[in-house]
Each structure stands twice: as structure tokens, then as C-alpha cells.
Amino acid sequence: MSDEQHIGSDKSRYLNAPKRTEVGHRSGLAGLKSAPRLKKLFTLHNGIKLEAEHVIVPAERVEQETAVHPMNPRNQEALSLNAVRDILEQIKARGVDIEGVAVKRNGIYLLIEGSRRRFCCIQAVKELPLWVLPDELSAEDIKSIITAAQTSRRFSYREVGFQYIQLMQENGFTKNDELAIFLGISHVSVFKRVQAARIDSSLIALFPDYEGIPNSFYSRLFRLQKFIENNNFSLTDVVDQVRKGIDSEDIDDVAEAQKRVMEKVTVAVEQLDDKPSSKGWDTHDLASFDNKDKYARISKNASGRKTRFEFNRISNELLAEFEAFITEKLSTEE
């Protein structure tokens, strides 16, 4: 590949870095001259090349001298020993093999890529090698570095979904299809990831290593959550019930534990009564009709956050007009 290829099309620019973490002296005058720093050229998405310097953060200073860059999409709250089980033992045994990517700001290395390795270094008390770029990167530069430099674990549907929601807000998009066209990907890919990001944090946090659950779980959780909301049940009660059932469980196999939590959530929702909660709804007619079986009603729950419209014996043509009107109004809702 030529030097003109942009980031993202040549991942080796970032991952084929020298594995050395120190440089030996070439002469016997070690006391007179310090060893040169390793350097490396990064080609950004627009073809501009920036030189990165190789830095090793000592083990005892990793937590104080490094942080995660604000644009790094990895969910830091989800990092746990279970979430890094795929790399933690090897880092304990031989340290970090692949450098992270960072910029230095106000004396702190901000990790664009490598936050899981940072977490492991703190846990295992290991040094953290980094490629440090000048702190003059644009948002597009950072996004392209993140895309190209992912290593052992890709971002979850939910982590990507949050990025997609932010992109929609930044570009004024109101529909998933608009973002799909903008990104040049299928609308199904966008829908699945945005749907995953819409799952309540309290529900998904029931799972060990919750950013590492199977992708098939997201649609199931979203449907269960919508059932709870549409029937005015309490999501908090469901979460509390499931948590009580899993708090005492030992986690020997994370994948199996995730399956057990999914089963418990499903059972808890299936056991909910079909009746709405005791808080009740305030209902009144929108219009009166001579036909006693014909009605148009609006209902609001006690908190005022949920509203239902009910129609009976209303013509299909009029219902279609209602639907079109609501759709049009909601398309401009932020």
C-alpha cells in the first residue's frame, strides 16, 4: 500500500509498531548521552502525517498520569475484571504488547485508544506503553484513529449506538435512514445499534460484563423494556427483583452467567400482571358521539409522563389522518 492511503484502510500503520519498550545505547558512552526516543508517523484520514513519540508510563503512575480521552467511546463504567478477562492474565504475565494511542494535555496522557489496557495496567500494576500524538487532532482525526486502531475487542452495539445518536443530533437527522445514508451503511445496522443504546442503563447493568453480552440480547431486552413501559409497569421493580436473584450467584463462566440473567429478566417480565399499576390513569373523552360504542379518548398516567389515545368505530380514513399528523409532528421533536 502507498503512503497516500488514509487511516482506516491500512490498520497496520497503527498495529505493527515496534514491540520494544526501551532502546539500548549504541556506544559505550551511556552516561554521556540518553537513548533516543522511538518515533512513528501516523497518517490521518485527510492524508496529513503526524509524528508520534513512544512513551512508557511507569506502573505506579498509570492511574495518576493517564485518563481516557473524552471522545473515546468505550464505556468506562462497564470496565470490570470480567470485562477485561480476555487480556488481563496476559498483561499480568508479560505486560502490554500493543501500545495505546494518546495525546498529552495539561500533563496528562489522554487515551484515544487503549482504555482497557490502561484498566488492566492499574489492576496488575504494569507499565503502559503509548504512542503520543500532538494535541492538535480534529474530531474526524480522532474518530478515524479509533476505527483503525481497535485491537482485541470491538465496541459493543450499545457503545456504537451512542455514537450514532450523537451523530444524528449533530447533523439534525430525525430518522435512522438518514444516518444510514450519511454513513453509507444499511439502515438495519443503524437501527440495531441505536436500539441497543435506548435500553435503560439499570436494566442492562444487571449483566456481568454488560458491554460484552451477545448482540441478540439487545433486541430481546428492548422488547421487554417496551412491554414494561407500554403497560405502565415499574422497570425499577423488575430490576430489583432480578438483582435479588443474582446477587448471591458465583460467576465462574461469564457467558453462562449472562444467559442466566437474560432468562431471569424474561421470567420476571412474563410474570407481571396484565393489569396496569395501581397509580391509575386519568381518562376523558376528546369528543362525544351519538353511537354509544363510538369514542375518542385520551388517558394520562399519574406522573403525566405517559399518554394514551383510544379510538373505537372511527373511520380508517380519519385514523390515517391522525397517524400522518402525529408522525409529522414527532419528526420535528428533539
FENSUL-V670001 format. One record per residue. RES is the residue in one small letter. PHI is phi in degrees with one decimal (none if undefined). PSI is psi in whole degrees, 0 to 359 (999 if undefined). D_LAST is the distance of its C-alpha to the last C-alpha in Angstrom with 1 decimal. Layout:
[[RES;PHI;PSI;D_LAST] [RES;PHI;PSI;D_LAST]]
This chain:
[[m;none;147;44.3] [s;-83.4;163;44.5] [d;-65.9;344;43.2] [e;-81.0;351;40.8] [q;-67.3;143;38.6] [h;-86.0;164;35.2] [i;-61.3;144;33.8] [g;102.1;329;32.5] [s;-94.8;349;35.4] [d;-140.5;82;38.1] [k;-63.5;337;37.2] [s;-63.9;339;40.8] [r;-59.3;332;40.2] [y;-103.5;332;38.5] [l;-100.5;343;40.3] [n;-94.8;43;43.9] [a;-77.3;157;44.4] [p;-58.2;140;47.8] [k;-84.8;353;48.2] [r;-69.5;147;50.4] [t;-117.9;7;49.2] [e;-153.1;160;52.1] [v;-120.5;131;54.5] [g;-83.8;158;58.3] [h;-79.9;147;60.6] [r;-92.4;353;62.6] [s;-133.9;179;65.6] [g;-86.9;10;67.6] [l;-99.4;49;66.3] [a;-59.9;327;63.4] [g;-78.1;348;64.0] [l;-97.5;339;63.9] [k;-147.3;130;60.6] [s;-76.7;156;57.4] [a;-67.0;144;55.9] [p;-70.4;151;53.5] [r;-76.1;143;49.8] [l;-71.7;141;48.4] [k;-133.4;161;46.0] [k;-154.1;142;43.9] [l;-91.2;130;42.0] [f;-105.4;129;38.4] [t;-97.2;118;37.3] [l;-81.6;176;33.6] [h;-62.9;335;31.4] [n;-95.5;9;32.5] [g;90.4;349;36.2] [i;-69.8;137;36.7] [k;-103.2;135;38.9] [l;-125.1;142;38.7] [e;-90.6;131;41.4] [a;-107.4;146;40.6] [e;-106.1;140;43.1] [h;-82.7;125;44.2] [v;-130.7;141;43.9] [i;-116.1;116;44.9] [v;-86.5;120;43.4] [p;-56.7;148;46.2] [a;-53.8;317;45.5] [e;-73.9;352;45.8] [r;-116.0;4;43.3] [v;-59.0;312;40.5] [e;-66.5;324;38.4] [q;-83.7;326;38.9] [e;-100.4;359;38.8] [t;-128.6;154;35.9] [a;-150.2;175;32.2] [v;-96.8;132;29.3] [h;-60.3;141;27.4] [p;-56.5;334;23.8] [m;-90.1;357;22.8] [n;-70.9;118;25.0] [p;-79.8;355;22.7] [r;-62.4;129;25.4] [n;-71.9;103;24.4] [q;-70.0;332;27.0] [e;-67.4;339;26.7] [a;-88.3;352;27.9] [l;-70.0;128;31.0] [s;-153.2;173;34.1] [l;-60.1;324;37.7] [n;-66.5;323;36.7] [a;-72.9;340;33.9] [v;-115.1;20;36.4] [r;-62.1;337;39.4] [d;-74.7;342;39.7] [i;-126.1;346;40.6] [l;-63.1;313;41.7] [e;-64.5;320;45.3] [q;-70.3;328;46.0] [i;-69.6;322;44.7] [k;-60.2;321;46.9] [a;-78.3;318;49.8] [r;-136.0;9;49.6] [g;82.8;188;46.6] [v;-85.4;126;43.7] [d;-87.1;326;44.7] [i;-117.5;124;41.7] [e;-63.6;148;40.4] [g;-81.7;174;36.8] [v;-122.2;131;35.1] [a;-147.3;169;34.1] [v;-123.4;157;34.0] [k;-107.7;127;35.7] [r;-139.8;123;34.0] [n;53.4;39;35.8] [g;81.2;3;38.4] [i;-117.5;135;36.1] [y;-83.0;117;35.6] [l;-97.4;116;31.9] [l;-80.0;115;31.8] [i;-75.9;323;29.7] [e;-145.0;133;31.4] [g;118.7;20;33.8] [s;-68.5;330;32.1] [r;-68.4;322;33.8] [r;-65.7;322;37.1] [r;-59.4;312;36.5] [f;-57.5;316;36.0] [c;-65.6;320;39.2] [c;-63.2;323;41.2] [i;-67.1;317;40.4] [q;-67.6;319;41.4] [a;-95.8;358;44.5] [v;55.1;61;45.4] [k;-123.2;154;45.5] [e;-72.6;155;45.1] [l;-120.6;110;42.0] [p;-81.7;140;42.7] [l;-137.4;150;40.0] [w;-98.2;119;39.6] [v;-107.3;117;38.3] [l;-93.3;158;36.7] [p;-60.9;145;36.4] [d;-82.5;63;33.2] [e;-137.5;25;32.2] [l;-82.0;142;30.0] [s;-80.9;170;26.8] [a;-60.5;321;23.6] [e;-67.0;322;24.8] [d;-58.3;313;28.2] [i;-65.2;317;27.1] [k;-60.8;319;25.0] [s;-70.0;325;28.1] [i;-65.1;316;30.4] [i;-60.4;316;28.5] [t;-63.1;317;28.5] [a;-77.1;331;32.2] [a;-100.4;5;33.5] [q;-58.7;139;32.4] [t;-117.5;262;35.6] [s;-76.3;337;36.4] [r;-144.3;124;33.1] [r;-77.9;161;30.0] [f;-67.2;146;26.5] [s;-72.4;165;25.4] [y;-54.1;321;22.8] [r;-70.3;318;20.6] [e;-63.1;318;21.1] [v;-68.1;323;20.3] [g;-59.4;320;17.3] [f;-63.6;322;15.8] [q;-63.4;318;16.8] [y;-64.5;318;15.2] [i;-62.5;319;11.7] [q;-64.7;319;12.3] [l;-62.3;320;13.6] [m;-62.7;318;10.7] [q;-65.4;317;8.5] [e;-65.0;328;11.8] [n;-101.7;3;12.4] [g;71.6;23;9.3] [f;-81.6;144;10.0] [t;-115.7;351;8.2] [k;-129.2;149;11.5] [n;-60.6;324;14.1] [d;-60.1;324;16.7] [e;-64.1;317;15.4] [l;-68.6;322;15.6] [a;-60.1;317;19.0] [i;-65.0;318;20.4] [f;-61.2;320;19.3] [l;-88.0;346;21.1] [g;73.5;33;23.9] [i;-126.7;174;23.8] [s;-73.6;150;23.6] [h;-67.6;335;20.4] [v;-65.9;320;22.2] [s;-61.6;317;22.3] [v;-66.5;314;18.6] [f;-57.6;314;18.0] [k;-62.5;321;20.5] [r;-77.1;322;19.3] [v;-66.5;319;15.6] [q;-58.9;318;17.0] [a;-62.7;322;19.3] [a;-71.0;340;16.7] [r;-82.7;354;15.1] [i;-72.1;134;18.5] [d;-59.4;137;18.9] [s;-62.8;327;20.9] [s;-68.3;329;23.6] [l;-74.7;313;24.4] [i;-73.4;334;24.7] [a;-71.1;354;26.6] [l;-65.9;336;29.4] [f;-85.5;137;30.6] [p;-66.6;139;33.0] [d;49.2;61;31.7] [y;-70.2;343;28.4] [e;-86.3;4;27.0] [g;-117.3;18;30.2] [i;-72.2;158;29.9] [p;-58.6;144;30.7] [n;-60.0;331;27.8] [s;-65.8;340;28.7] [f;-69.9;330;27.8] [y;-61.0;313;24.0] [s;-66.3;324;23.8] [r;-65.3;315;26.2] [l;-64.1;321;24.4] [f;-64.8;318;21.1] [r;-64.1;318;23.0] [l;-64.7;319;24.8] [q;-63.3;317;21.7] [k;-64.7;323;20.2] [f;-61.8;316;23.6] [i;-60.3;312;23.6] [e;-66.7;316;20.3] [n;-66.8;335;21.1] [n;-103.1;11;24.5] [n;61.3;32;23.5] [f;-86.5;171;25.6] [s;-97.6;116;25.3] [l;-65.3;324;24.1] [t;-59.7;318;25.9] [d;-64.1;319;29.1] [v;-63.8;313;29.0] [v;-60.7;316;28.4] [d;-62.6;320;31.2] [q;-64.5;315;33.5] [v;-67.3;319;33.1] [r;-61.6;321;33.5] [k;-62.3;328;36.7] [g;-80.8;346;38.0] [i;-115.5;348;37.4] [d;-59.2;325;38.2] [s;-91.4;0;41.9] [e;-79.7;139;41.7] [d;-83.9;143;43.2] [i;-109.5;94;41.3] [d;-90.6;323;43.9] [d;-126.0;110;41.9] [v;-62.3;318;38.2] [a;-61.2;317;37.5] [e;-68.5;323;39.4] [a;-64.0;322;37.7] [q;-63.0;319;34.3] [k;-63.1;319;35.6] [r;-63.9;320;37.0] [v;-64.6;318;33.7] [m;-60.6;319;32.0] [e;-64.7;318;34.9] [k;-67.5;322;34.6] [v;-63.8;316;30.9] [t;-61.1;314;31.6] [v;-64.1;318;34.6] [a;-61.5;321;32.8] [v;-73.7;320;30.1] [e;-63.9;333;32.8] [q;-84.1;355;34.8] [l;-65.6;145;32.2] [d;-68.0;157;33.4] [d;-79.2;350;32.1] [k;-81.7;146;31.9] [p;-67.1;164;28.8] [s;-66.1;166;29.0] [s;-72.4;352;31.2] [k;-65.4;334;28.5] [g;80.1;170;28.4] [w;-128.5;145;26.2] [d;-98.1;117;26.4] [t;-120.9;137;27.0] [h;-147.5;158;27.9] [d;-75.9;144;28.5] [l;-88.0;338;26.4] [a;-160.2;163;29.6] [s;-114.1;147;33.3] [f;-133.8;153;35.5] [d;-67.6;323;39.2] [n;-74.5;118;38.9] [k;-66.1;340;38.6] [d;-89.2;355;36.9] [k;-99.7;131;34.2] [y;-154.8;161;31.1] [a;-139.1;116;27.4] [r;-129.0;156;26.0] [i;-126.9;136;23.0] [s;-128.0;139;23.2] [k;-126.7;139;21.3] [n;-77.2;175;22.4] [a;-61.0;325;24.0] [s;-79.5;344;21.1] [g;80.5;3;18.8] [r;-88.0;342;16.1] [k;-119.6;139;17.2] [t;-134.0;138;17.9] [r;-125.8;140;20.2] [f;-111.3;135;21.5] [e;-127.2;133;25.0] [f;-130.5;143;27.1] [n;-142.7;137;30.7] [r;62.3;26;33.0] [i;-92.7;140;30.3] [s;-62.6;150;31.0] [n;-61.8;325;29.3] [e;-63.7;316;28.6] [l;-69.3;321;26.7] [l;-61.8;322;24.8] [a;-64.5;323;23.7] [e;-66.3;318;22.6] [f;-58.0;312;20.5] [e;-62.4;316;18.9] [a;-64.1;321;18.2] [f;-65.1;315;16.7] [i;-64.5;317;14.3] [t;-60.6;318;13.4] [e;-64.4;317;12.9] [k;-66.2;320;10.7] [l;-70.8;336;8.4] [s;-65.2;340;8.4] [t;-103.9;1;6.4] [e;-75.4;132;3.8] [e;-93.7;999;0.0]]
